Amino acid sequence: MSSFDYDLFVIGGGSGGVRAARLTAGLGKRVAIAEEYRYGGTCVIRGCVPKKLFVYASQFPEQFEDSAGYGWTVGEARFDWQKLMMAKDREIARLEGLYRKGLETAGAEMLNTRAELTGPHSVRLVDSGKVVTAERILVAVGGSANPHAALPGYEHCITSNEAFHLETLPDSILIAGGGYIAVEFANIFHGLGVQTTLIYRGMQILSRFDHDMRQGLHEAMEAKGIRIILQDIIEEVTRTPAGGLLARTLHNETIAVDQVMLALGRDPNTSGLGLEAAGVAVNERGAIIVDDFSRTNVESIFAVGDVTDKVQLTPVAIHESMCFVETQYRGNPTSPDHHLIATAVFSQPEIGTVGLSEEDAAKKYPDIEVYRAQFRPMKATLSGRAERMIMKLIVNAGDRKVVGAHILGHDAGEMAQLLGITLKAGCTKEDFDRTMAVHPTAAEELVTMYTPSYRIRNGERV
Ligand SMILES: Cc1cc2nc3c(=O)[nH]c(=O)nc-3n(C[C@H](O)[C@H](O)[C@H](O)COP(=O)(O)OP(=O)(O)OC[C@H]3O[C@@H](n4cnc5c(N)ncnc54)[C@H](O)[C@@H]3O)c2cc1C
């Protein structure tokens, strides 16, 4: 038995930390995990899960409207924000309980405290001041919304954290940001009846996504009534005597709203973590630098998830932890695979995507084929909703492999998961072509786009 208190000490009880602690404890190792807030972390407590519940809540008004075309008469619909909040909180408490139970059953010691590094093998438990030692330390402390403290009046604004706990639903909201969190919340609030404006400094929302997805979603959101302001930023937020907020923009527009939400990026939770004491290197953003095996520059300290300089998604944090356990405790060196991560934006309509955008594929390959379909989904025919789905496959003409797949429309996230398997397996366009369609579905379009819409050769569309 080693002279350390634990074989593994995990800092942070979120997606990555809980998985690593549970698996390692399950192997009979002495494991402790410290969480300063609630087990489950960002994803369960104030990220993916409550967000998706809000997305579902915000979709009903359109469904009530659509039902009329199918013969339904729905009575007056009323929405109760408090009821949704209570139901959401109950579900999150249930999930947190499951996380705790999993750790307990596996035999991990749960410590409800902040923990900070004091050396390569030691951690201080902030609540008690006690210092404990471990052979290995896994840092899985995640990230937090950037408060944007340089913005005058930032203290009047909320982030996604507070959006999950608003006492009342605002009548109007201004959301700053063009990333997926800003876009998703704009759709959530709009769907719940809030007059919603999105402001983003870039030329188009959702940079790094395929341009058809960005443009298509932008148009769909505006058609619903969400105002989108591009190439502008909030310069100042002030509170009016009546309690409302005034946001002044760079281009001198003054927007009066009940709430301003800042969704301007997330910072790794490394401040005050004791990384200097332990000698752990970070990048210019404060994110922990790790190698292909989640190792930091200090031999005994590892890091996974949002605190690192890699991809910030729940399945990625979990996967990195599983690889860490495989490598360190099962004698099977396994490097996390960050290639071809399928992902979704839970906007309305949704985006589901995997692989390269048309722009990136055109930069990478000298000759690509683009298969593109834009159509009205069947459900919209009787409902009368003016809605278009877009599906795109990007094919490297050199080896015929599908290198990008992008969908805008209902259930795009669900489809992206399955498309992810095909791209990962290296399927060619011909594999798609010889796959029988499932009829009638929207997804059948993916296997019936036989002729390229256009090609891009050496960066030129032909
Ligand atoms: C609004 C929102 C929506 C999102 N939606 C999605 C989505 O749809 N799909 C998706 O894949 N990802 C989504 N994400 C991202 C996802 O939540 C994160 O990628 C994921 O939670 C990262 O896991 P992690 O283990 O690295 O960190 P976290 O889950 O953030 O866990 C870190 C934990 O460490 C704790 N902690 C921090 N410092 C200390 C300390 N010193 N001592 C003890 N405990 C500490 C924190 O309280 C936290 O519980 C979303 C995020 C947000 C904010």
The ligand as an ORCA input file, in Angstrom:
! r2SCAN-3c Opt
* xyz 0 1
  C     -25.767     26.543    -20.602
  C     -24.910     25.387    -21.025
  C     -25.402     24.450    -21.893
  C     -24.619     23.384    -22.296
  N     -25.146     22.477    -23.165
  C     -24.417     21.423    -23.573
  C     -24.959     20.459    -24.449
  O     -26.103     20.571    -24.884
  N     -24.195     19.404    -24.794
  C     -22.911     19.242    -24.319
  O     -22.267     18.254    -24.647
  N     -22.360     20.158    -23.488
  C     -23.089     21.237    -23.107
  N     -22.543     22.147    -22.237
  C     -21.124     21.982    -21.820
  C     -20.995     20.954    -20.701
  O     -21.825     21.323    -19.629
  C     -19.555     20.880    -20.260
  O     -18.740     20.619    -21.381
  C     -19.314     19.765    -19.231
  O     -20.130     19.957    -18.111
  C     -17.846     19.738    -18.832
  O     -17.637     18.784    -17.824
  P     -16.441     18.954    -16.782
  O     -16.425     17.709    -15.974
  O     -15.225     19.354    -17.493
  O     -16.842     20.196    -15.889
  P     -18.156     20.541    -15.075
  O     -19.290     19.702    -15.479
  O     -18.296     22.002    -15.181
  O     -17.795     20.126    -13.583
  C     -16.842     20.801    -12.842
  C     -17.251     20.754    -11.390
  O     -16.153     21.158    -10.589
  C     -16.636     21.926     -9.499
  N     -15.505     22.719     -9.024
  C     -14.885     23.757     -9.633
  N     -13.808     24.145     -8.941
  C     -13.733     23.321     -7.865
  C     -12.805     23.209     -6.787
  N     -11.721     23.965     -6.701
  N     -13.060     22.278     -5.837
  C     -14.139     21.461     -5.917
  N     -15.034     21.524     -6.930
  C     -14.816     22.439     -7.904
  C     -17.770     22.722    -10.092
  O     -18.679     23.154     -9.102
  C     -18.393     21.696    -11.044
  O     -19.414     20.966    -10.429
  C     -23.301     23.243    -21.800
  C     -22.791     24.182    -20.906
  C     -23.579     25.246    -20.529
  C     -23.020     26.256    -19.572
*
